[in-house]
Amino acid sequence: MHYNKKKIALAALPFAVMMHSATLWADAYSDAANKWVDTEFSVSTLNKQQQLEEMQWFTEAAKKFRGMEINVASETLTTHQYESQVLAKAFQEITGIKVNHDLIHEGDVVEKLQTQMQSGRNIYDAYVNDSDLIGTHFRYGKVVPISDMMNGDGMDYTLPTLDLADFIGLDFTTGPDGKLYQLPTQQFANLYWFRADWFARADLKEQFKSIYGYELGVPVNWSAYEDIAEFFTDKVKTIDGERIYGHMDYGKKDPSLGWRFTDAWFSMAGAGDKGTPNGLPVDEWGIRINDACSPVGSSVSRGGATNGPAAVYATTKYVEWLRKYAPPEAQGMTFSESGPVPAQGGVAQQIFWYTAFTADMTSPGLPVVNEDGTPKWRMAPSPVGPYWEEGMKKGYQDVGAWTFMNSTPDDRRLAAWLYAQFTTSKTVSLKKTLVGLTPIRESDINSPEMAEAAPKLGGLVEFYKGPARKQWSPTGINVPDYPKLAQLWWQYISQAASGEATPQEALNGLAAAQDKVMERLERANVQPLCGPKLNEPRDEAYWLAQPGSPKPKLANEKPQGVTVSYDALLRSWE
């Protein structure tokens, strides 16, 4: 009798140990959530209880994947450094899933993604890649649409508080089929940047008006930008004994030179058609699509605008301004080399400045930061070229977004989906936004914390709160194969930048090269959905006579310069 009792007691022991162990584990995950919410995620649009409930959901949803190790990749930005160094660790402690979040160059991200698409071999379980690839992703069918995942095998692993309606970039990651292909995790724009302290000086304002006949202020058009560039470079020349320049850019033959143009330089000049987020039927790359969403041409002879008058004008100005008004060393710089230059204090303005540099532009002790931490500079909407019309896209917005391949094993993809949602969840996104300054949620932008930070961010918060931001958007659906087409741009633009070819010659080459790639895609029939169906070439005069883009050359490409005061600009955003 006693023996049987003992036997029963011993038999029950493993269960008791197991239950105790499970409780300890649950307590460990709960303790981790409390720790992270109390310390790292103390700023959030959710209250503490809501945060803990959100974290508890992650803990429960991850049970199936505990002990798993997954691999994800993104480019090296401050926001992604925060994800890799902080959020990946928090996620592991709260869920039991280890994440190796690799930070690699943007070009490497695209290369790895392309290799996985072509080979079917799982290299990474998820990628943060630009929404510029939306046209590629929906045409090739190699990406698992997020909306399909949320309604399919990912339904039980989709955060109830994800709140897609709160994201500001979903228009950019949605295909023509209405499906969501990518989930935004960071967003930034290229805007106009200027030294507000110099622009406010009475002596400089008086001197500018006496020469150009209008007020020194935020340029509304490229004519004013050019006048201001000339003024600071050739008329003012020095401030406080230091040589200054009225423009900053970069011109080295390097892949980043392509981004300089594909990131909507032509749209700023007015080369595309009306429509946001992207012009239709001709987009900011100069690619025309037909009514059925198939690309039909890049060259003017096929109805495109890549080598049209507006694009030639834009390229001409890029070359002229780089040579005349930027520091001489700028011609030999890449994107990453030129980025920090305005912060050094010798540049008056930059027409094409990425807000991703905001965090680096606000460091105490910089020549462009006041002693109280407020900036001597401001950002504002970019001026537009003479071909631009109301209703057109104005500039570029980069949206890095989580993307999942159908070559990834289901369990690894779903575990990565949990991590992607964690990095964008309301518990963590406000803190991530304050660190990286690449906002993705309306609720974060309108938070008291962002309002408090605004005076030190030079107009970033005002831009994202205002209606103007909708005119800034990434590359759209007209581009059928971003990796193949994007690499053409820097090779041909460099010919114009170096003087090897005229802007017209360089763009003729680029347009023909884009058409050739699209012809190959058409012949291979690798894109049955919305694949290219090129128009037959015809006399350019035919297309230039049609309404919209491509547009005929203007008789006057330099109308009167127009400026606006920064205060008036801010009021217009309210």
C-alpha positions as CSV (number, residue, x, y, z in Angstrom):
1,M,0.0,0.0,0.0
2,H,2.7,2.4,1.0
3,Y,4.7,1.2,-2.0
4,N,1.9,2.0,-4.4
5,K,1.4,5.5,-2.9
6,K,5.1,6.2,-3.3
7,K,5.0,4.9,-6.9
8,I,2.1,7.2,-7.7
9,A,3.9,10.1,-6.1
10,L,7.0,9.5,-8.1
11,A,5.1,9.1,-11.3
12,A,3.5,12.5,-10.8
13,L,6.8,14.2,-10.2
14,P,7.9,14.7,-13.9
15,F,4.5,16.4,-14.5
16,A,4.9,18.6,-11.5
17,V,8.5,19.5,-12.6
18,M,7.2,20.2,-16.1
19,M,4.4,22.5,-14.8
20,H,6.9,24.3,-12.6
21,S,9.3,24.7,-15.5
22,A,6.5,26.1,-17.7
23,T,5.5,28.5,-15.0
24,L,9.1,29.7,-14.6
25,W,9.4,30.1,-18.4
26,A,6.1,32.0,-18.5
27,D,7.3,34.2,-15.6
28,A,10.7,34.8,-17.4
29,Y,8.9,36.0,-20.6
30,S,6.5,38.1,-18.5
31,D,9.4,39.5,-16.5
32,A,11.3,40.3,-19.7
33,A,8.2,42.1,-21.1
34,N,7.9,44.2,-17.9
35,K,11.6,45.0,-18.0
36,W,11.6,46.2,-21.6
37,V,8.3,48.2,-21.3
38,D,9.6,49.9,-18.1
39,T,13.0,50.8,-19.6
40,E,13.4,50.8,-23.3
41,F,9.8,51.3,-24.4
42,S,8.7,53.7,-21.7
43,V,7.5,56.1,-24.5
44,S,4.6,54.7,-26.5
45,T,1.2,55.6,-27.9
46,L,-0.1,52.8,-25.7
47,N,-0.4,52.9,-21.9
48,K,1.7,50.4,-19.9
49,Q,-1.2,47.9,-19.5
50,Q,-1.9,47.9,-23.3
51,Q,1.8,47.4,-24.0
52,L,2.0,44.4,-21.6
53,E,-1.0,42.9,-23.2
54,E,0.5,43.4,-26.7
55,M,3.8,41.7,-25.5
56,Q,1.8,38.9,-23.9
57,W,0.3,38.2,-27.2
58,F,3.7,37.9,-28.8
59,T,4.8,35.5,-26.0
60,E,1.8,33.3,-26.6
61,A,1.9,33.4,-30.4
62,A,5.5,32.4,-30.4
63,K,5.1,29.2,-28.4
64,K,5.3,27.0,-31.5
65,F,8.6,28.6,-32.6
66,R,10.5,28.8,-29.3
67,G,14.1,27.9,-29.6
68,M,14.1,28.7,-33.3
69,E,16.8,30.8,-34.8
70,I,15.8,33.0,-37.9
71,N,17.8,35.2,-40.2
72,V,16.6,38.6,-41.6
73,A,18.4,41.3,-43.5
74,S,18.1,45.1,-44.0
75,E,20.3,48.0,-45.2
76,T,22.4,49.9,-42.7
77,L,20.3,52.8,-41.4
78,T,20.0,54.2,-37.9
79,T,16.5,52.7,-37.7
80,H,17.6,49.2,-38.7
81,Q,20.6,49.4,-36.4
82,Y,18.1,50.0,-33.6
83,E,16.1,47.0,-34.7
84,S,19.2,44.8,-35.0
85,Q,20.9,45.8,-31.7
86,V,17.9,46.4,-29.5
87,L,14.6,45.1,-30.8
88,A,16.0,41.7,-31.9
89,K,17.3,41.2,-28.3
90,A,14.0,42.3,-26.8
91,F,12.1,40.0,-29.1
92,Q,14.2,37.0,-28.2
93,E,13.7,37.6,-24.4
94,I,9.9,38.1,-24.8
95,T,9.3,35.2,-27.3
96,G,12.2,32.7,-27.1
97,I,12.9,33.2,-30.9
98,K,16.5,34.2,-31.7
99,V,16.8,36.7,-34.6
100,N,20.0,37.3,-36.5
101,H,19.3,40.7,-38.0
102,D,22.1,41.3,-40.6
103,L,22.8,44.9,-41.6
104,I,24.2,45.0,-45.2
105,H,24.5,47.6,-48.0
106,E,21.3,48.4,-49.9
107,G,22.8,46.9,-53.1
108,D,23.6,43.7,-51.2
109,V,20.0,43.5,-50.0
110,V,18.7,43.6,-53.5
111,E,21.3,41.1,-54.7
112,K,20.5,38.6,-52.0
113,L,16.8,39.0,-52.7
114,Q,17.3,38.6,-56.4
115,T,19.4,35.4,-55.8
116,Q,16.7,34.0,-53.6
117,M,14.0,34.8,-56.2
118,Q,16.0,33.2,-59.0
119,S,17.3,30.1,-57.2
120,G,14.5,29.3,-54.8
121,R,17.1,28.8,-52.1
122,N,16.2,30.3,-48.8
123,I,18.9,32.8,-47.9
124,Y,17.0,35.0,-45.5
125,D,13.7,34.4,-43.8
126,A,12.6,38.0,-44.3
127,Y,14.0,41.1,-45.9
128,V,13.6,44.8,-45.3
129,N,13.7,46.0,-48.9
130,D,12.5,49.2,-50.5
131,S,8.9,49.4,-51.7
132,D,10.5,50.5,-55.0
133,L,10.3,46.8,-55.8
134,I,6.5,46.7,-55.6
135,G,6.3,46.4,-59.5
136,T,8.8,43.5,-59.4
137,H,7.2,41.7,-56.5
138,F,3.6,41.6,-57.8
139,R,4.7,40.6,-61.3
140,Y,7.0,37.7,-60.6
141,G,4.9,36.0,-57.9
142,K,8.0,35.2,-55.7
143,V,6.7,37.1,-52.7
144,V,4.0,36.0,-50.3
145,P,1.5,38.9,-50.2
146,I,1.0,40.0,-46.6
147,S,-2.7,40.2,-47.1
148,D,-2.8,36.6,-48.2
149,M,-0.7,35.6,-45.2
150,M,-2.9,37.5,-42.8
151,N,-6.0,35.7,-44.2
152,G,-4.3,32.3,-44.5
153,D,-1.6,30.5,-42.5
154,G,-0.6,33.6,-40.7
155,M,-4.0,34.4,-39.4
156,D,-3.3,33.1,-35.9
157,Y,0.1,34.9,-35.9
158,T,-1.2,38.3,-36.9
159,L,-1.2,40.9,-34.1
160,P,-4.7,42.0,-33.2
161,T,-3.4,45.5,-32.5
162,L,-1.3,45.7,-35.7
163,D,-3.8,48.4,-37.0
164,L,-2.8,48.6,-40.6
165,A,-4.9,51.8,-41.0
166,D,-2.4,53.6,-38.8
167,F,0.5,53.0,-41.2
168,I,1.2,55.9,-43.6
169,G,2.9,54.0,-46.4
170,L,0.5,51.2,-47.4
171,D,-0.3,52.9,-50.7
172,F,3.3,52.3,-51.7
173,T,3.3,48.6,-50.8
174,T,0.0,47.6,-52.4
175,G,-0.1,46.1,-55.9
176,P,-2.6,46.8,-58.7
177,D,-4.4,43.7,-57.5
178,G,-5.2,45.4,-54.3
179,K,-3.0,43.1,-52.2
180,L,-0.6,44.3,-49.6
181,Y,2.9,42.9,-50.5
182,Q,5.1,44.5,-47.9
183,L,4.8,46.0,-44.4
184,P,6.6,49.4,-43.9
185,T,9.1,49.6,-41.1
186,Q,10.8,52.9,-41.9
187,Q,10.1,55.9,-44.1
188,F,12.0,59.0,-45.1
189,A,11.8,61.6,-47.8
190,N,14.1,63.7,-49.9
191,L,13.3,67.4,-49.2
192,Y,14.8,70.8,-49.5
193,W,17.4,71.7,-46.8
194,F,18.7,75.2,-46.1
195,R,20.5,77.4,-43.6
196,A,17.6,79.3,-42.0
197,D,20.0,81.4,-40.0
198,W,21.7,82.7,-43.1
199,F,18.5,83.2,-45.0
200,A,17.2,85.4,-42.1
201,R,20.2,87.8,-42.1
202,A,19.0,91.3,-43.0
203,D,22.2,92.1,-44.9
204,L,22.0,89.0,-47.1
205,K,18.3,89.5,-47.7
206,E,18.9,93.0,-48.8
207,Q,21.8,92.0,-51.1
208,F,19.8,89.2,-52.7
209,K,16.8,91.4,-53.4
210,S,19.0,94.1,-54.9
211,I,20.5,91.5,-57.3
212,Y,17.5,89.3,-58.2
213,G,14.5,91.6,-57.5
214,Y,12.6,89.3,-55.1
215,E,12.9,88.1,-51.5
216,L,15.5,85.5,-50.3
217,G,13.3,82.7,-49.0
218,V,12.4,79.1,-49.5
219,P,12.5,78.5,-53.3
220,V,9.2,77.4,-54.8
221,N,10.7,76.7,-58.2
222,W,14.0,75.6,-59.7
223,S,14.6,79.1,-61.0
224,A,14.7,80.5,-57.5
225,Y,16.9,77.6,-56.3
226,E,19.4,78.3,-59.1
227,D,19.4,82.0,-58.2
228,I,20.1,81.3,-54.5
229,A,22.8,78.8,-55.5
230,E,24.5,81.4,-57.6
231,F,24.1,84.0,-54.9
232,F,25.8,82.2,-52.1
233,T,28.5,80.6,-54.3
234,D,29.5,83.6,-56.4
235,K,28.2,86.7,-54.7
236,V,28.5,86.0,-50.9
237,K,31.4,83.5,-51.2
238,T,32.4,83.6,-47.6
239,I,30.7,83.7,-44.2
240,D,32.7,84.2,-41.0
241,G,35.9,83.8,-43.1
242,E,34.9,80.4,-44.5
243,R,34.3,79.5,-48.1
244,I,30.6,78.6,-48.7
245,Y,28.6,77.1,-51.5
246,G,25.0,77.5,-52.6
247,H,24.4,73.8,-53.6
248,M,25.5,70.3,-52.6
249,D,25.2,67.0,-54.6
250,Y,27.4,64.1,-55.7
251,G,28.6,62.8,-59.0
252,K,30.9,59.8,-58.7
253,K,30.3,56.9,-61.1
254,D,28.8,54.6,-58.5
255,P,25.5,52.7,-58.1
256,S,24.3,55.5,-55.7
257,L,24.4,57.9,-58.6
258,G,21.4,55.9,-60.0
259,W,19.4,56.4,-56.8
260,R,20.1,60.1,-57.1
261,F,17.9,60.0,-60.3
262,T,15.5,57.1,-59.8
263,D,14.6,58.8,-56.5
264,A,12.3,61.1,-58.4
265,W,14.6,63.7,-59.8
266,F,12.6,63.7,-63.0
267,S,9.3,64.0,-61.2
268,M,10.6,67.1,-59.4
269,A,11.2,68.7,-62.8
270,G,7.8,67.6,-64.0
271,A,8.6,64.8,-66.4
272,G,5.9,62.4,-65.5
273,D,2.1,62.5,-65.6
274,K,-0.3,63.7,-62.9
275,G,-1.3,61.3,-60.2
276,T,-0.2,60.3,-56.7
277,P,1.4,58.3,-55.5
278,N,2.8,57.9,-59.0
279,G,1.9,59.5,-62.3
280,L,-0.2,57.5,-64.8
281,P,0.2,56.4,-67.5
282,V,3.8,57.8,-67.4
283,D,5.7,57.6,-64.1
284,E,8.7,59.4,-62.8
285,W,11.1,57.0,-64.4
286,G,9.6,57.9,-67.8
287,I,8.0,54.5,-68.2
288,R,4.5,54.4,-69.8
289,I,2.0,51.6,-69.0
290,N,-1.2,50.7,-70.9
291,D,-4.6,50.5,-69.4
292,A,-4.0,46.9,-68.4
293,C,-0.9,47.8,-66.3
294,S,1.7,46.5,-68.8
295,P,4.8,48.7,-69.5
296,V,4.8,49.8,-73.1
297,G,7.9,51.9,-73.4
298,S,10.6,54.2,-71.9
299,S,11.8,56.1,-75.0
300,V,9.7,59.0,-76.3
301,S,9.3,57.0,-79.6
302,R,7.3,54.4,-77.6
303,G,5.3,56.9,-75.6
304,G,7.8,57.1,-72.6
305,A,9.6,60.1,-71.3
306,T,13.0,59.0,-70.0
307,N,14.7,60.9,-72.8
308,G,12.1,63.6,-73.2
309,P,12.6,67.4,-72.9
310,A,11.7,67.5,-69.2
311,A,14.1,64.7,-68.3
312,V,16.9,66.3,-70.4
313,Y,16.2,69.7,-68.6
314,A,16.4,67.9,-65.2
315,T,19.7,66.2,-66.1
316,T,21.2,69.4,-67.6
317,K,20.5,71.3,-64.3
318,Y,21.9,68.5,-62.3
319,V,25.2,68.7,-64.2
320,E,25.3,72.5,-64.3
321,W,24.6,73.0,-60.6
322,L,27.1,70.3,-59.6
323,R,29.9,72.0,-61.5
324,K,29.1,75.6,-60.8
325,Y,27.7,75.8,-57.3
326,A,28.8,72.7,-55.3
327,P,32.1,72.2,-53.5
328,P,34.6,70.9,-56.2
329,E,35.1,67.6,-54.3
330,A,31.3,66.8,-54.6
331,Q,31.9,65.7,-58.2
332,G,34.0,62.7,-56.9
333,M,31.6,61.8,-54.0
334,T,29.1,59.0,-53.6
335,F,25.8,59.3,-51.8
336,S,27.2,58.2,-48.4
337,E,30.2,60.5,-48.7
338,S,28.2,63.6,-49.6
339,G,25.5,63.0,-46.9
340,P,27.4,64.5,-43.9
341,V,28.8,67.5,-45.8
342,P,25.9,70.0,-45.1
343,A,26.4,69.4,-41.4
344,Q,29.9,70.7,-41.6
345,G,28.6,74.2,-42.1
346,G,29.7,75.3,-45.5
347,V,26.6,74.7,-47.6
348,A,23.7,77.2,-47.9
349,Q,21.0,74.8,-49.3
350,Q,20.5,71.4,-50.9
351,I,17.6,70.7,-53.2
352,F,17.9,66.9,-52.8
353,W,18.4,66.1,-49.1
354,Y,17.3,62.9,-47.4
355,T,15.5,63.2,-44.0
356,A,17.3,60.0,-43.0
357,F,20.2,62.3,-42.2
358,T,18.1,64.3,-39.7
359,A,19.5,62.4,-36.7
360,D,23.1,63.1,-37.8
361,M,22.3,66.7,-38.4
362,T,21.1,67.4,-34.8
363,S,24.2,66.3,-32.8
364,P,25.3,68.8,-30.2
365,G,28.4,70.7,-31.1
366,L,27.9,70.7,-34.9
367,P,28.4,74.0,-36.7
368,V,24.8,73.8,-37.8
369,V,23.3,73.3,-34.3
370,N,22.7,76.1,-31.8
371,E,23.9,75.8,-28.2
372,D,20.4,75.1,-27.0
373,G,20.2,72.1,-29.3
374,T,17.9,73.8,-31.9
375,P,19.0,73.6,-35.5
376,K,20.3,76.5,-37.6
377,W,18.8,74.8,-40.6
378,R,15.3,73.8,-41.7
379,M,13.8,71.4,-44.2
380,A,11.0,72.2,-46.5
381,P,9.2,70.8,-49.6
382,S,11.5,70.7,-52.6
383,P,11.1,73.3,-55.4
384,V,9.7,72.1,-58.7
385,G,10.9,72.5,-62.3
386,P,9.1,74.3,-65.1
387,Y,7.4,71.2,-66.4
388,W,5.7,70.4,-63.1
389,E,2.0,70.9,-62.7
390,E,-0.4,70.8,-59.7
391,G,-1.5,67.2,-59.0
392,M,1.8,65.7,-59.9
393,K,4.2,63.8,-57.7
394,K,6.8,66.2,-56.2
395,G,9.6,64.0,-54.9
396,Y,10.7,60.7,-53.4
397,Q,9.8,58.9,-50.2
398,D,11.8,55.8,-49.2
399,V,9.8,53.1,-47.6
400,G,11.8,50.1,-46.2
401,A,9.3,47.3,-45.8
402,W,9.2,43.7,-44.5
403,T,9.0,41.3,-47.4
404,F,8.6,37.5,-47.3
405,M,9.5,35.0,-50.1
406,N,7.5,31.9,-51.0
407,S,10.9,30.0,-51.0
408,T,11.1,30.4,-47.2
409,P,9.9,27.4,-45.2
410,D,6.5,28.2,-43.7
411,D,7.5,28.0,-40.0
412,R,10.5,30.2,-40.6
413,R,8.4,32.7,-42.5
414,L,5.8,32.9,-39.8
415,A,8.4,33.3,-37.1
416,A,9.9,36.1,-39.1
417,W,6.4,37.6,-39.6
418,L,6.1,37.8,-35.8
419,Y,9.4,39.6,-35.6
420,A,8.4,42.1,-38.4
421,Q,5.2,42.9,-36.5
422,F,7.2,43.3,-33.3
423,T,9.4,45.9,-34.9
424,T,6.4,47.9,-36.1
425,S,4.1,47.3,-33.1
426,K,2.7,50.3,-31.2
427,T,4.6,49.2,-28.1
428,V,7.9,49.9,-29.7
429,S,7.3,52.1,-32.8
430,L,7.3,55.5,-31.1
431,K,10.6,54.9,-29.4
432,K,12.0,53.5,-32.7
433,T,10.7,56.7,-34.5
434,L,12.4,59.0,-32.0
435,V,15.7,57.1,-32.4
436,G,15.8,56.8,-36.2
437,L,13.4,59.6,-37.2
438,T,11.8,57.5,-40.0
439,P,8.1,57.5,-39.0
440,I,5.7,54.8,-40.2
441,R,2.6,55.4,-38.0
442,E,0.1,58.3,-37.9
443,S,-0.3,57.8,-34.2
444,D,3.4,58.3,-33.6
445,I,3.6,61.4,-35.8
446,N,0.7,63.0,-33.8
447,S,2.0,62.0,-30.4
448,P,2.9,64.5,-27.7
449,E,6.4,63.2,-27.7
450,M,6.9,64.0,-31.4
451,A,5.4,67.5,-30.8
452,E,7.9,68.0,-28.0
453,A,10.8,66.8,-30.2
454,A,9.7,69.0,-33.2
455,P,11.6,72.2,-32.4
456,K,14.9,70.3,-32.7
457,L,14.0,68.5,-35.9
458,G,13.9,71.4,-38.3
459,G,10.5,70.8,-39.9
460,L,10.4,67.0,-40.1
461,V,7.4,66.6,-37.8
462,E,5.6,69.5,-39.6
463,F,6.2,67.8,-43.0
464,Y,4.8,64.5,-41.9
465,K,1.8,66.1,-40.2
466,G,1.0,68.2,-43.2
467,P,-0.9,67.3,-46.4
468,A,2.3,67.8,-48.6
469,R,3.8,64.4,-47.7
470,K,1.3,62.6,-50.0
471,Q,3.1,64.2,-53.0
472,W,6.3,62.3,-52.0
473,S,6.3,58.7,-52.9
474,P,8.6,55.8,-53.9
475,T,9.1,54.1,-57.2
476,G,5.7,52.7,-58.3
477,I,4.2,49.8,-60.2
478,N,5.3,50.9,-63.7
479,V,8.8,49.5,-63.1
480,P,8.6,45.8,-64.0
481,D,12.0,44.6,-62.8
482,Y,13.6,47.1,-60.4
483,P,17.0,45.2,-60.0
484,K,17.6,44.9,-63.7
485,L,16.4,48.5,-64.6
486,A,17.9,50.4,-61.7
487,Q,21.4,49.3,-62.5
488,L,21.2,51.0,-65.9
489,W,20.7,54.4,-64.5
490,W,24.0,55.1,-62.8
491,Q,25.9,53.8,-65.9
492,Y,24.2,56.2,-68.3
493,I,23.8,59.2,-65.9
494,S,27.6,59.0,-65.1
495,Q,28.2,59.8,-68.8
496,A,26.4,63.1,-68.4
497,A,28.0,63.8,-65.0
498,S,31.5,63.3,-66.4
499,G,31.0,65.2,-69.6
500,E,31.5,62.0,-71.7
501,A,28.1,62.6,-73.2
502,T,25.5,65.3,-73.4
503,P,22.4,64.9,-71.2
504,Q,20.4,64.1,-74.3
505,E,22.8,61.5,-75.5
506,A,23.0,59.9,-72.1
507,L,19.3,59.7,-71.7
508,N,18.8,58.4,-75.3
509,G,21.1,55.5,-74.2
510,L,19.3,55.0,-70.9
511,A,15.8,54.9,-72.6
512,A,17.0,52.5,-75.3
513,A,18.6,50.2,-72.6
514,Q,15.4,50.2,-70.5
515,D,13.3,49.3,-73.6
516,K,15.8,46.5,-74.4
517,V,15.4,45.0,-70.9
518,M,11.6,45.2,-71.2
519,E,11.7,43.6,-74.6
520,R,13.6,40.6,-73.2
521,L,11.1,40.3,-70.4
522,E,8.3,40.4,-73.0
523,R,9.9,37.7,-75.2
524,A,10.7,35.4,-72.2
525,N,7.1,35.8,-70.9
526,V,8.4,35.6,-67.3
527,Q,5.8,38.0,-66.1
528,P,2.4,36.7,-67.2
529,L,0.7,39.2,-64.9
530,C,1.1,42.8,-66.2
531,G,4.3,42.0,-68.1
532,P,5.8,44.4,-70.7
533,K,4.1,44.7,-74.1
534,L,6.1,47.3,-75.9
535,N,4.7,49.9,-78.3
536,E,6.2,49.9,-81.8
537,P,8.5,53.0,-82.2
538,R,7.0,55.9,-84.1
539,D,8.0,59.5,-84.8
540,E,8.6,61.3,-81.5
541,A,6.5,64.3,-82.7
542,Y,3.4,62.1,-82.4
543,W,3.9,61.4,-78.7
544,L,5.0,65.0,-77.9
545,A,1.8,66.3,-79.5
546,Q,-0.4,64.1,-77.2
547,P,-1.8,65.5,-73.9
548,G,0.3,64.8,-70.8
549,S,3.7,63.2,-70.7
550,P,6.1,63.2,-72.6
551,K,5.9,67.0,-72.9
552,P,7.4,69.1,-75.7
553,K,10.3,71.4,-74.9
554,L,9.2,74.7,-73.3
555,A,10.2,78.0,-74.9
556,N,11.3,79.3,-71.5
557,E,12.7,76.8,-69.1
558,K,13.7,79.5,-66.6
559,P,10.6,81.5,-65.5
560,Q,10.7,84.1,-62.8
561,G,12.1,82.8,-59.5
562,V,9.5,82.5,-56.7
563,T,10.2,82.2,-53.0
564,V,8.1,82.0,-49.8
565,S,8.9,82.7,-46.2
566,Y,9.3,79.6,-44.0
567,D,6.7,80.8,-41.6
568,A,4.1,81.1,-44.4
569,L,5.1,77.6,-45.5
570,L,4.4,76.2,-42.1
571,R,1.1,77.9,-41.9
572,S,0.1,76.3,-45.2
573,W,0.7,72.9,-43.7
574,E,-1.7,73.5,-40.8
